Amino acid sequence: MAHMIENENAAYSVPAWHGLGAILGEASLPEFISAANMDYEVEKRDAYVRNANGDFVAVPNQQHVVRVTDEKVVSLSTVTDRYVPMQIRTLVELATPFVEGGWAMPDATFLLYEGNSEVISLALKGETTTQSDPSSWKHFLLLQNFHGRGTVRGKVTTVRTVCHNTATVAFAPGADFAIKHCSTVDQQVREAMSKMDGIHYAISKQMEALERFSGITVDPEKFMRQLLGLEDKKPDEISSRAKNHLDALIDAMERSPGVSGHMTGLDAFNAVTYITTHRTGTQGREKVVASLLDGARASMQKKAANMLEKLAA
């Protein structure tokens, strides 16, 4: 169960860093769900205990959540009569408008924690990003469902979520919405959909910025030197650590060619978000998360955006 992925059941548009799962390229969301063996339903089943006579008797108001296809218990704890199981089709219902509207494409579907958690990740896109390196897209729409304890939660994130570790980082700042498993679940889904409309608007504004960035021609070394405050430094004045950081940023940018064939501001911004999100160095994951929220990594992303906005003005 590498990286907490259940039996390596997973599908990705492009390879993930851990090398697991089926690689589908540009496929439909139902194709992703099928490739990850997630086209199933769950239902509640009574929980039993053995009494003094050795007979099994049902525990009042206690059930397990069971996956119908293989009878596997997927809840981490028992649930009560009030609990309403969330089906995978609800996640698909939340994600489909973004795919059909051309705002996003499926990037990852997988199961975590022996089937307890289902994940759908969509890569947000615009016409200006279709030829950029898919592994360095800036934003993803992430949906995750937990059976038993927990909720359905949604998040727009810069983290490409492909396993337990990356899901933890993506949701560290909190979810954009959550749906509890209870009798009012239908109403909560409708409320979540209304919040998704707000997310849709935020994405449209973000796409406008990315389109502006894509119209700028940027010299990789000059831009990244300025970003790191190295523009006036001679080669022998740059530390090995700073030089490695500079080289990593330039390499990430040059591996993401813009639609026009030259280096654009979009490629520069993708490179910065990719490196700040995925390149940990010697830092532990907790420090990386803190830095992305309010630290050097967050400051670098903001500085890069400000630099590009000035170039695009």
BELURHU-V393899 format. One record per backbone hydrogen bond with DSSP energy under -0.5 kcal/mol. NH is the residue of the N-H (numbers start at 0). CO is the residue of the C=O. If there is no record, write none. Layout:
BEGIN
NH:CO + NH:CO
END
This chain:
BEGIN
3:0 + 4:1 + 5:3 + 5:110 + 7:4 + 8:5 + 9:7 + 10:108 + 11:21 + 12:106 + 18:15 + 21:9 + 23:11 + 23:21 + 24:11 + 24:12 + 26:24 + 31:27 + 32:28 + 33:29 + 34:30 + 35:31 + 36:33 + 37:32 + 39:37 + 42:65 + 44:63 + 46:61 + 48:56 + 50:48 + 50:54 + 53:50 + 56:48 + 58:46 + 59:57 + 61:58 + 62:78 + 63:44 + 65:42 + 65:63 + 66:71 + 67:40 + 67:65 + 69:66 + 70:66 + 71:66 + 73:64 + 73:71 + 74:64 + 75:146 + 78:62 + 82:79 + 84:82 + 86:84 + 89:86 + 90:86 + 91:87 + 92:88 + 93:89 + 94:90 + 95:91 + 96:92 + 97:94 + 98:94 + 99:95 + 100:96 + 101:98 + 102:97 + 103:97 + 104:122 + 106:120 + 107:120 + 108:10 + 109:118 + 110:8 + 111:116 + 112:3 + 115:111 + 115:112 + 116:111 + 117:144 + 118:109 + 119:142 + 120:107 + 121:140 + 122:104 + 123:121 + 123:138 + 124:102 + 128:125 + 129:126 + 131:128 + 135:132 + 136:133 + 139:156 + 140:121 + 141:139 + 141:154 + 142:119 + 143:152 + 144:117 + 145:150 + 146:115 + 148:146 + 151:178 + 152:143 + 152:150 + 153:176 + 154:141 + 156:139 + 156:154 + 159:157 + 160:158 + 161:159 + 163:2 + 166:162 + 167:163 + 168:164 + 169:165 + 170:166 + 171:168 + 173:170 + 175:153 + 176:153 + 178:151 + 181:179 + 184:181 + 187:183 + 188:184 + 189:185 + 190:186 + 191:187 + 192:188 + 193:189 + 194:190 + 195:191 + 196:192 + 197:193 + 198:194 + 199:195 + 200:196 + 201:197 + 202:198 + 203:199 + 204:200 + 205:201 + 206:202 + 207:203 + 208:204 + 209:205 + 210:206 + 211:207 + 212:208 + 213:209 + 214:210 + 214:211 + 215:212 + 217:215 + 217:262 + 219:217 + 222:218 + 223:219 + 224:220 + 225:221 + 226:222 + 227:223 + 228:225 + 229:224 + 230:224 + 232:229 + 236:233 + 237:234 + 238:236 + 242:238 + 243:239 + 244:240 + 245:241 + 246:242 + 247:243 + 248:244 + 249:245 + 250:246 + 251:247 + 252:248 + 253:249 + 254:250 + 255:252 + 257:261 + 260:257 + 264:212 + 264:215 + 265:212 + 267:263 + 268:264 + 269:265 + 270:266 + 271:267 + 272:268 + 273:269 + 274:270 + 275:271 + 276:272 + 277:273 + 278:274 + 279:277 + 282:279 + 287:283 + 288:284 + 289:285 + 290:286 + 291:287 + 292:288 + 293:289 + 294:290 + 297:290 + 298:294 + 299:295 + 300:296 + 301:297 + 302:298 + 303:299 + 304:300 + 305:301 + 306:302 + 307:303 + 308:304 + 309:305 + 310:306 + 311:307 + 312:308
END
